[in-house]
Amino acid sequence: MGSKFVIADPRKCVGCKACMAACLVKHFVPGDVPIARLNVVQVGDGMTAPVLCHHCADAPCVASCPTGALYHDGDRVGVKLSRCIGCRSCVVACPFGAVTVAERLNGAKLGDLKVGTTPNAVVIKCDRCVDRAGGPACVEACTSFALRIIDQDEIDANTRAHRGRAAADLTQMTQ
């Protein structure tokens, strides 16, 4: 089995944002940044779709990061928050709009504001819930099954099937 990916089907998405809520809850722990790592956006006439990191094999965000805050970790793009300088190069480089930078207060506990703390910019992107036994929280929470996890083998099989159908359609058109 190859690399795993979370994919979104906008035809099934109902815009409930349960995926965003599950992601927020998963990351609402001490030491993490309590922000959802995906966004549900309107993509057409009343159509919505979750936008999240594709964990690209040749990730432009990783290539653009001057400090190594973004890196390849096997089959995903990982984040080392301590290395992020907030330059936002990764935000500009991501072709999917799945990377953002947020402000975190240095020295503040989750939910606390302290006098004398300074804001620190940190990169925010999907980590595919690598530390969660049940897999990505967003996939588990999706009530319309618009999100699912697939592997590279399934992507390859779908691509072959799609090409086969396209070739058959083309053959029919030329006869």
Residue frames as a rotation matrix with the C-alpha (Angstrom) as fourth column:
MET 1
0.584 0.812 0.000 0.00
0.812 -0.584 0.000 0.00
0.000 0.000 -1.000 0.00
GLY 2
-0.275 -0.707 0.651 1.34
0.703 -0.610 -0.366 3.42
0.656 0.357 0.665 -0.94
SER 3
-0.991 -0.132 -0.002 0.96
0.108 -0.797 -0.595 6.86
0.077 -0.590 0.804 0.58
LYS 4
-0.213 0.962 -0.171 -2.43
0.972 0.190 -0.141 7.81
-0.103 -0.196 -0.975 2.03
PHE 5
-0.949 -0.003 0.317 -4.41
0.092 -0.960 0.265 10.91
0.303 0.281 0.911 1.14
VAL 6
-0.330 0.903 -0.274 -7.60
0.492 -0.084 -0.867 12.53
-0.806 -0.421 -0.417 2.37
ILE 7
-0.931 0.082 0.355 -9.74
0.298 -0.385 0.873 13.44
0.209 0.919 0.334 -0.62
ALA 8
-0.532 0.773 -0.346 -12.90
-0.070 -0.447 -0.892 15.53
-0.844 -0.450 0.292 -0.78
ASP 9
-0.673 0.448 0.588 -15.90
0.730 0.271 0.628 15.01
0.123 0.852 -0.509 -3.05
PRO 10
-0.948 0.273 -0.161 -17.70
-0.221 -0.934 -0.282 18.37
-0.228 -0.232 0.946 -3.42
ARG 11
-0.471 0.820 -0.326 -20.74
-0.363 0.156 0.919 16.56
0.804 0.550 0.224 -4.86
LYS 12
-0.005 0.444 -0.896 -21.30
0.629 0.698 0.342 14.95
0.777 -0.562 -0.283 -1.45
CYS 13
-0.842 -0.404 -0.358 -20.33
0.528 -0.476 -0.704 17.84
0.114 -0.781 0.614 0.83
VAL 14
0.205 0.976 0.068 -23.35
0.862 -0.213 0.460 19.45
0.464 -0.036 -0.885 2.54
GLY 15
-0.170 -0.378 0.910 -21.37
0.063 -0.926 -0.373 22.32
0.983 -0.006 0.181 4.08
CYS 16
0.773 0.566 -0.287 -22.09
0.274 0.110 0.955 21.31
0.573 -0.817 -0.070 7.69
LYS 17
0.203 -0.838 0.506 -18.46
-0.580 -0.519 -0.627 21.97
0.789 -0.166 -0.592 8.76
ALA 18
0.966 0.123 0.226 -18.43
-0.254 0.601 0.757 18.93
-0.043 -0.789 0.612 11.06
CYS 19
0.578 -0.816 -0.016 -14.97
0.694 0.502 -0.516 18.16
0.429 0.287 0.856 9.62
MET 20
-0.055 -0.578 0.814 -13.70
-0.041 -0.813 -0.580 21.59
0.998 -0.065 0.021 10.69
ALA 21
0.543 0.337 0.769 -15.15
-0.749 -0.218 0.625 21.16
0.379 -0.916 0.134 14.18
ALA 22
0.979 -0.194 -0.061 -13.55
0.203 0.914 0.351 17.72
-0.012 -0.357 0.934 14.56
CYS 23
0.246 -0.937 0.247 -10.20
0.636 -0.037 -0.771 19.09
0.732 0.347 0.587 13.40
LEU 24
0.056 -0.159 0.986 -10.44
-0.459 -0.881 -0.116 22.00
0.887 -0.446 -0.122 15.84
VAL 25
0.836 0.306 0.455 -11.29
-0.542 0.333 0.772 19.68
0.085 -0.892 0.445 18.74
LYS 26
0.804 -0.576 -0.150 -8.37
0.550 0.815 -0.182 17.39
0.227 0.063 0.972 17.83
HIS 27
-0.106 -0.913 0.393 -5.95
0.619 -0.370 -0.693 20.32
0.778 0.170 0.604 17.90
PHE 28
0.387 0.307 0.869 -7.45
-0.435 -0.770 0.466 22.02
0.813 -0.559 -0.165 20.99
VAL 29
0.805 -0.257 -0.534 -4.80
0.556 0.640 0.530 20.58
0.206 -0.724 0.658 23.32
PRO 30
0.771 -0.568 -0.289 -1.90
-0.216 -0.660 0.719 22.16
-0.599 -0.492 -0.632 25.22
GLY 31
-0.201 -0.969 0.144 1.14
0.035 0.139 0.990 22.69
-0.979 0.204 0.006 23.03
ASP 32
-0.451 0.137 0.882 -0.84
0.878 0.246 0.411 22.77
-0.161 0.960 -0.231 19.79
VAL 33
-0.950 0.194 -0.245 -2.48
-0.234 -0.961 0.146 25.65
-0.208 0.196 0.958 17.94
PRO 34
-0.439 0.854 0.280 -6.28
0.440 0.475 -0.762 25.41
-0.784 -0.211 -0.584 18.24
ILE 35
-0.150 0.362 -0.920 -7.18
-0.797 -0.595 -0.104 26.12
-0.585 0.718 0.378 14.61
ALA 36
0.671 0.441 0.596 -8.83
0.014 0.797 -0.604 23.79
-0.741 0.414 0.529 12.10
ARG 37
-0.413 -0.910 0.020 -6.38
-0.094 0.065 0.993 22.51
-0.906 0.409 -0.112 9.49
LEU 38
-0.721 0.261 0.642 -9.01
0.692 0.231 0.684 22.48
0.031 0.937 -0.347 6.75
ASN 39
-0.691 0.532 -0.489 -11.61
-0.319 -0.832 -0.454 24.93
-0.648 -0.158 0.745 5.53
VAL 40
-0.197 0.719 0.667 -15.00
0.852 0.462 -0.246 24.35
-0.485 0.519 -0.703 3.97
VAL 41
-0.724 -0.122 -0.679 -15.41
-0.160 -0.928 0.337 26.77
-0.671 0.353 0.653 1.09
GLN 42
0.487 0.873 0.037 -18.13
-0.031 0.060 -0.998 27.51
-0.873 0.485 0.056 -1.43
VAL 43
-0.566 -0.789 0.239 -16.96
0.131 0.200 0.971 26.27
-0.814 0.580 -0.010 -4.82
GLY 44
-0.892 0.326 0.312 -19.96
0.324 -0.020 0.946 26.85
0.314 0.945 -0.088 -7.04
ASP 45
-0.379 0.851 0.364 -23.61
-0.568 -0.524 0.634 27.63
0.730 0.033 0.682 -7.08
GLY 46
0.531 0.611 0.587 -24.43
-0.818 0.188 0.544 26.42
0.222 -0.769 0.599 -3.57
MET 47
0.744 -0.335 -0.578 -21.73
0.236 0.941 -0.242 23.73
0.625 0.044 0.779 -3.71
THR 48
0.637 -0.568 0.521 -19.21
-0.770 -0.430 0.472 23.42
-0.044 -0.702 -0.711 -0.87
ALA 49
0.696 -0.479 -0.535 -16.00
0.214 0.850 -0.482 21.46
0.685 0.221 0.694 -0.44
PRO 50
0.855 -0.500 -0.136 -13.37
0.093 -0.112 0.989 20.96
-0.510 -0.859 -0.049 2.23
VAL 51
0.673 -0.740 -0.004 -9.92
-0.242 -0.215 -0.946 22.26
0.699 0.638 -0.324 1.27
LEU 52
0.834 -0.442 0.330 -7.01
-0.265 0.204 0.942 20.53
-0.484 -0.873 0.053 2.93
CYS 53
-0.017 -0.971 -0.239 -3.37
-0.863 -0.106 0.494 19.63
-0.505 0.214 -0.836 2.37
HIS 54
0.829 0.261 -0.495 -2.64
-0.523 0.675 -0.520 17.10
0.198 0.690 0.696 -0.37
HIS 55
0.499 -0.729 0.469 0.72
-0.257 0.392 0.883 16.13
-0.828 -0.561 0.008 1.19
CYS 56
0.886 -0.114 -0.449 2.34
-0.456 -0.041 -0.889 16.54
0.083 0.993 -0.088 -2.23
ALA 57
0.741 -0.666 0.091 5.27
0.652 0.745 0.144 14.27
-0.163 -0.047 0.985 -3.06
ASP 58
-0.373 -0.822 0.431 7.13
0.875 -0.466 -0.131 17.27
0.308 0.328 0.893 -4.49
ALA 59
0.437 0.756 -0.487 5.56
0.892 -0.433 0.128 19.82
-0.114 -0.490 -0.864 -2.13
PRO 60
0.112 -0.346 0.931 6.07
0.462 -0.812 -0.357 23.48
0.880 0.471 0.069 -3.13
CYS 61
0.854 0.239 0.463 5.49
-0.262 -0.572 0.778 24.52
0.450 -0.785 -0.425 0.50
VAL 62
0.781 -0.624 -0.027 8.42
0.431 0.507 0.746 22.37
-0.452 -0.594 0.665 1.66
ALA 63
0.111 -0.763 0.637 10.66
0.972 -0.051 -0.231 23.68
0.209 0.644 0.736 -1.12
SER 64
0.253 0.057 0.966 9.81
0.235 -0.972 -0.004 27.29
0.939 0.228 -0.260 -0.23
CYS 65
0.981 0.179 -0.077 10.42
0.107 -0.165 0.981 26.97
0.163 -0.970 -0.181 3.53
PRO 66
0.382 -0.902 0.202 13.79
-0.395 -0.357 -0.847 28.57
0.836 0.244 -0.493 4.38
THR 67
-0.132 -0.441 0.888 14.04
-0.979 -0.083 -0.187 27.04
0.156 -0.894 -0.421 7.87
GLY 68
-0.765 -0.116 -0.633 12.86
-0.164 0.986 0.017 23.46
0.623 0.117 -0.774 7.40
ALA 69
-0.633 0.626 0.455 9.69
-0.645 -0.101 -0.757 24.03
-0.429 -0.773 0.468 9.42
LEU 70
0.642 0.763 -0.076 7.90
-0.660 0.500 -0.560 22.06
-0.389 0.410 0.825 6.71
TYR 71
-0.518 -0.853 -0.068 9.47
-0.816 0.468 0.340 18.74
-0.258 0.232 -0.938 5.79
HIS 72
0.183 0.504 -0.844 8.69
-0.651 0.705 0.280 15.36
0.737 0.499 0.457 4.25
ASP 73
-0.382 -0.175 0.908 8.00
-0.854 0.443 -0.274 12.73
-0.354 -0.880 -0.318 6.89
GLY 74
-0.628 0.149 0.763 7.66
0.241 0.970 0.009 9.50
-0.740 0.190 -0.646 4.94
ASP 75
-0.573 0.492 0.655 4.43
0.799 0.157 0.581 9.91
0.183 0.856 -0.483 3.01
ARG 76
0.615 0.786 -0.057 3.24
0.780 -0.596 0.193 13.25
0.118 -0.162 -0.980 4.41
VAL 77
-0.150 -0.586 0.796 4.35
0.217 -0.806 -0.552 16.84
0.965 0.090 0.248 4.86
GLY 78
0.245 0.152 -0.958 5.12
0.947 0.175 0.270 17.44
0.209 -0.973 -0.101 8.53
VAL 79
0.529 -0.002 0.849 5.52
-0.030 -0.999 0.016 20.62
0.848 -0.034 -0.528 10.57
LYS 80
-0.187 -0.583 -0.791 8.13
0.950 0.098 -0.297 21.62
0.251 -0.807 0.535 13.15
LEU 81
0.750 0.634 0.190 6.43
0.564 -0.763 0.317 24.61
0.346 -0.130 -0.929 14.79
SER 82
0.598 -0.558 -0.575 9.60
0.418 -0.395 0.818 25.63
-0.684 -0.730 -0.003 16.61
ARG 83
-0.441 -0.830 0.341 11.36
0.715 -0.096 0.692 26.31
-0.542 0.549 0.636 13.30
CYS 84
0.214 0.612 0.762 8.65
0.939 -0.344 0.013 28.50
0.270 0.712 -0.648 11.76
ILE 85
-0.742 -0.505 -0.441 9.59
0.589 -0.805 -0.069 32.18
-0.320 -0.311 0.895 11.43
GLY 86
0.120 0.933 -0.338 6.25
0.502 -0.351 -0.791 33.25
-0.857 -0.074 -0.510 9.98
CYS 87
-0.731 -0.522 -0.439 7.63
-0.078 -0.576 0.814 34.31
-0.678 0.629 0.381 6.59
ARG 88
0.234 0.972 -0.022 4.53
-0.289 0.048 -0.956 32.93
-0.928 0.230 0.292 4.80
SER 89
-0.545 -0.491 -0.680 6.51
-0.806 0.081 0.587 31.56
-0.233 0.867 -0.440 1.84
CYS 90
-0.939 0.203 0.279 4.63
0.210 0.978 -0.003 28.28
-0.273 0.056 -0.960 2.25
VAL 91
-0.051 0.972 -0.228 1.26
0.247 -0.208 -0.946 30.06
-0.968 -0.105 -0.230 2.06
VAL 92
0.172 0.033 -0.985 2.21
-0.779 -0.607 -0.156 31.63
-0.603 0.794 -0.078 -1.27
ALA 93
-0.702 -0.612 -0.363 3.70
-0.705 0.525 0.477 28.38
-0.101 0.591 -0.801 -2.61
CYS 94
-0.669 0.460 0.584 0.77
0.151 0.853 -0.500 26.05
-0.728 -0.247 -0.640 -1.83
PRO 95
-0.951 0.289 -0.112 -1.27
-0.179 -0.217 0.960 25.56
0.253 0.933 0.258 -5.03
PHE 96
-0.376 0.847 -0.374 -4.31
0.618 0.531 0.580 24.39
0.690 -0.013 -0.724 -3.03
GLY 97
-0.148 0.299 0.943 -4.57
-0.468 -0.861 0.200 27.18
0.871 -0.412 0.267 -0.47
ALA 98
0.629 0.427 -0.649 -4.22
0.203 0.716 0.668 24.59
0.750 -0.552 0.363 2.27
VAL 99
-0.199 -0.759 -0.620 -1.47
0.939 0.034 -0.343 26.29
0.282 -0.651 0.705 4.28
THR 100
0.656 0.361 0.662 -1.91
0.151 -0.923 0.354 29.30
0.739 -0.132 -0.660 6.52
VAL 101
-0.572 -0.793 -0.209 0.05
0.466 -0.104 -0.879 31.11
0.675 -0.600 0.429 9.21
ALA 102
0.608 0.794 0.011 -1.48
0.365 -0.291 0.884 32.00
0.705 -0.533 -0.467 12.58
GLU 103
-0.162 -0.606 0.778 -0.34
-0.538 -0.607 -0.585 34.00
0.827 -0.514 -0.228 15.58
ARG 104
0.494 0.211 -0.843 0.39
0.549 0.677 0.491 32.15
0.674 -0.705 0.219 18.80
LEU 105
0.708 -0.234 0.667 1.28
-0.557 -0.765 0.323 33.85
0.434 -0.600 -0.672 22.06
ASN 106
-0.149 -0.850 -0.504 4.68
0.008 0.509 -0.861 32.80
0.989 -0.133 -0.069 23.38
GLY 107
-0.942 -0.331 0.051 4.49
-0.069 0.043 -0.997 31.59
0.328 -0.943 -0.063 26.94
ALA 108
-0.319 0.897 0.306 0.69
-0.947 -0.297 -0.120 31.61
-0.016 -0.328 0.944 27.04
LYS 109
-0.805 0.205 0.556 -1.22
0.057 0.961 -0.272 28.52
-0.590 -0.187 -0.785 28.01
LEU 110
-0.767 0.560 0.312 -4.06
0.503 0.226 0.834 27.42
0.397 0.797 -0.455 25.78
GLY 111
0.240 0.963 0.121 -6.85
0.743 -0.262 0.616 29.96
0.625 -0.058 -0.778 26.14
ASP 112
0.422 -0.143 -0.895 -4.83
0.760 -0.483 0.435 32.23
-0.495 -0.864 -0.095 28.45
LEU 113
0.539 -0.359 0.762 -3.70
0.328 -0.744 -0.582 35.75
0.776 0.564 -0.283 27.71
LYS 114
0.425 -0.486 -0.764 -0.73
0.865 -0.030 0.500 36.90
-0.266 -0.874 0.407 29.73
VAL 115
0.958 -0.202 -0.201 0.78
-0.220 -0.973 -0.071 40.34
-0.182 0.112 -0.977 30.06
GLY 116
0.161 -0.985 -0.065 4.19
-0.724 -0.162 0.671 40.43
-0.671 -0.061 -0.739 28.46
THR 117
0.080 -0.132 0.988 3.61
0.434 0.897 0.085 37.67
-0.897 0.422 0.129 25.94
THR 118
-0.375 -0.267 -0.888 4.62
-0.633 -0.625 0.456 38.25
-0.677 0.733 0.065 22.35
PRO 119
0.735 0.678 0.010 2.91
-0.442 0.490 -0.752 36.93
-0.515 0.548 0.660 19.23
ASN 120
-0.509 -0.841 0.183 4.73
-0.427 0.431 0.795 34.25
-0.747 0.327 -0.578 17.28
ALA 121
0.272 0.598 -0.754 3.67
-0.956 0.078 -0.283 33.28
-0.111 0.798 0.593 13.77
VAL 122
-0.540 -0.393 0.744 3.37
-0.336 0.911 0.238 29.55
-0.772 -0.122 -0.624 13.12
VAL 123
-0.696 0.241 -0.677 2.44
-0.648 0.195 0.736 27.51
0.309 0.951 0.020 10.06
ILE 124
-0.241 0.731 0.638 -0.89
-0.497 0.471 -0.728 25.70
-0.833 -0.493 0.250 10.16
LYS 125
-0.248 0.217 -0.944 -1.65
-0.907 0.290 0.305 22.78
0.340 0.932 0.125 7.82
CYS 126
0.787 0.614 -0.059 -3.15
-0.577 0.766 0.284 19.33
0.220 -0.189 0.957 7.90
ASP 127
-0.337 -0.885 0.321 -1.02
-0.936 0.353 -0.009 16.78
-0.106 -0.304 -0.947 9.71
ARG 128
-0.132 0.451 -0.883 -3.40
-0.516 0.729 0.450 13.96
0.847 0.515 0.136 8.72
CYS 129
0.594 0.396 0.700 -3.88
-0.793 0.139 0.593 13.29
0.138 -0.908 0.397 12.45
VAL 130
0.048 -0.698 -0.715 -0.74
-0.416 0.637 -0.649 11.17
0.908 0.328 -0.260 12.38
ASP 131
-0.882 -0.428 0.197 -0.89
-0.325 0.250 -0.912 10.77
0.341 -0.869 -0.360 16.19
ARG 132
-0.167 0.916 0.365 -4.59
-0.935 -0.029 -0.354 9.78
-0.313 -0.400 0.861 16.25
ALA 133
-0.704 -0.162 0.691 -5.33
-0.150 0.986 0.078 6.05
-0.694 -0.049 -0.719 16.38
GLY 134
0.131 0.888 0.440 -8.59
0.432 0.349 -0.832 6.37
-0.892 0.299 -0.338 14.41
GLY 135
-0.342 -0.312 0.886 -6.96
0.939 -0.152 0.309 8.30
0.038 0.938 0.345 11.56
PRO 136
-0.901 -0.084 0.425 -7.99
0.159 -0.977 0.143 11.77
0.403 0.197 0.894 10.44
ALA 137
-0.688 0.649 -0.325 -10.68
0.346 -0.101 -0.933 13.27
-0.638 -0.754 -0.155 12.68
CYS 138
-0.488 0.497 -0.718 -12.24
-0.712 -0.702 -0.003 15.10
-0.505 0.510 0.696 9.73
VAL 139
-0.676 0.206 -0.708 -12.90
-0.463 0.629 0.625 11.86
0.574 0.750 -0.329 7.83
GLU 140
-0.820 0.347 -0.455 -14.48
0.547 0.709 -0.445 10.23
0.168 -0.614 -0.771 10.88
ALA 141
-0.594 0.571 -0.566 -16.72
0.219 -0.562 -0.797 13.26
-0.774 -0.598 0.209 11.50
CYS 142
-0.841 0.241 -0.485 -17.94
-0.537 -0.488 0.688 13.74
-0.071 0.839 0.539 7.91
THR 143
-0.322 0.826 0.463 -21.65
-0.237 0.403 -0.884 12.91
-0.916 -0.395 0.066 8.00
SER 144
0.661 0.604 -0.445 -22.09
-0.542 -0.025 -0.840 12.94
-0.518 0.797 0.311 4.21
PHE 145
0.431 -0.595 0.679 -18.99
0.462 0.792 0.400 10.84
-0.775 0.141 0.615 3.46
ALA 146
0.993 -0.120 0.001 -17.56
-0.072 -0.600 -0.796 13.65
0.096 0.791 -0.605 1.33
LEU 147
0.178 -0.971 0.158 -14.15
-0.977 -0.193 -0.087 13.03
0.115 -0.139 -0.984 2.90
ARG 148
0.991 0.032 0.127 -12.39
-0.056 0.980 0.191 9.72
-0.119 -0.197 0.973 2.69
ILE 149
0.156 -0.987 0.037 -8.89
-0.721 -0.088 0.687 8.38
-0.675 -0.134 -0.726 2.94
ILE 150
0.997 0.072 -0.022 -7.39
-0.066 0.688 -0.723 6.58
-0.037 0.723 0.690 -0.02
ASP 151
0.263 -0.959 0.110 -3.94
0.098 0.140 0.985 5.31
-0.960 -0.248 0.131 -0.88
GLN 152
-0.285 -0.497 -0.820 -1.73
-0.725 -0.449 0.523 5.73
-0.628 0.743 -0.232 -3.93
ASP 153
-0.927 -0.034 0.374 -2.72
0.157 0.870 0.468 2.29
-0.341 0.492 -0.801 -5.24
GLU 154
-0.024 0.996 0.089 -6.40
0.759 0.076 -0.647 3.33
-0.651 0.052 -0.758 -5.32
ILE 155
0.295 0.044 -0.954 -5.52
-0.333 -0.932 -0.146 6.60
-0.896 0.361 -0.260 -7.03
ASP 156
-0.702 -0.640 -0.311 -3.56
-0.540 0.194 0.819 4.69
-0.464 0.743 -0.482 -9.67
ALA 157
-0.725 0.502 0.471 -6.44
0.580 0.814 0.025 2.24
-0.371 0.292 -0.882 -10.22
ASN 158
0.309 0.865 -0.396 -8.94
0.465 -0.500 -0.730 5.11
-0.830 0.042 -0.556 -10.56
THR 159
-0.026 -0.417 -0.908 -6.63
-0.610 -0.713 0.345 6.85
-0.792 0.563 -0.236 -13.04
ARG 160
-0.936 -0.327 0.129 -6.32
-0.128 0.659 0.742 3.69
-0.328 0.678 -0.658 -15.16
ALA 161
-0.336 0.896 0.290 -10.11
0.800 0.434 -0.415 3.20
-0.498 0.093 -0.862 -15.13
HIS 162
0.380 0.452 -0.807 -10.70
0.052 -0.882 -0.469 6.85
-0.924 0.136 -0.358 -16.07
ARG 163
-0.417 -0.622 -0.663 -8.22
-0.677 -0.275 0.683 6.63
-0.607 0.733 -0.306 -18.95
GLY 164
-0.893 0.128 0.431 -9.86
0.301 0.883 0.360 3.40
-0.335 0.451 -0.827 -20.13
ARG 165
0.111 0.993 -0.047 -13.30
0.718 -0.113 -0.687 5.05
-0.687 0.043 -0.725 -20.17
ALA 166
0.268 -0.071 -0.961 -11.90
-0.374 -0.927 -0.035 8.08
-0.888 0.369 -0.275 -21.99
ALA 167
-0.777 -0.598 -0.194 -10.25
-0.439 0.295 0.849 5.85
-0.451 0.745 -0.491 -24.61
ALA 168
-0.617 0.633 0.467 -13.48
0.685 0.725 -0.076 3.90
-0.387 0.273 -0.881 -25.10
ASP 169
0.373 0.756 -0.537 -15.45
0.372 -0.653 -0.660 7.16
-0.850 0.046 -0.525 -25.48
LEU 170
-0.097 -0.511 -0.854 -12.92
-0.631 -0.632 0.450 8.44
-0.770 0.583 -0.261 -28.01
THR 171
-0.929 -0.233 0.288 -13.09
0.018 0.748 0.664 5.16
-0.370 0.622 -0.690 -29.95
GLN 172
-0.161 0.959 0.234 -16.89
0.813 0.263 -0.519 5.39
-0.560 0.107 -0.822 -30.07
MET 173
0.398 0.301 -0.867 -16.73
-0.043 -0.938 -0.345 9.01
-0.916 0.175 -0.360 -31.30
THR 174
-0.375 -0.657 -0.654 -14.37
-0.704 -0.257 0.662 8.12
-0.603 0.709 -0.367 -34.16
GLN 175
-0.810 0.108 0.577 -16.44
0.328 0.898 0.293 5.19
-0.486 0.426 -0.763 -35.43
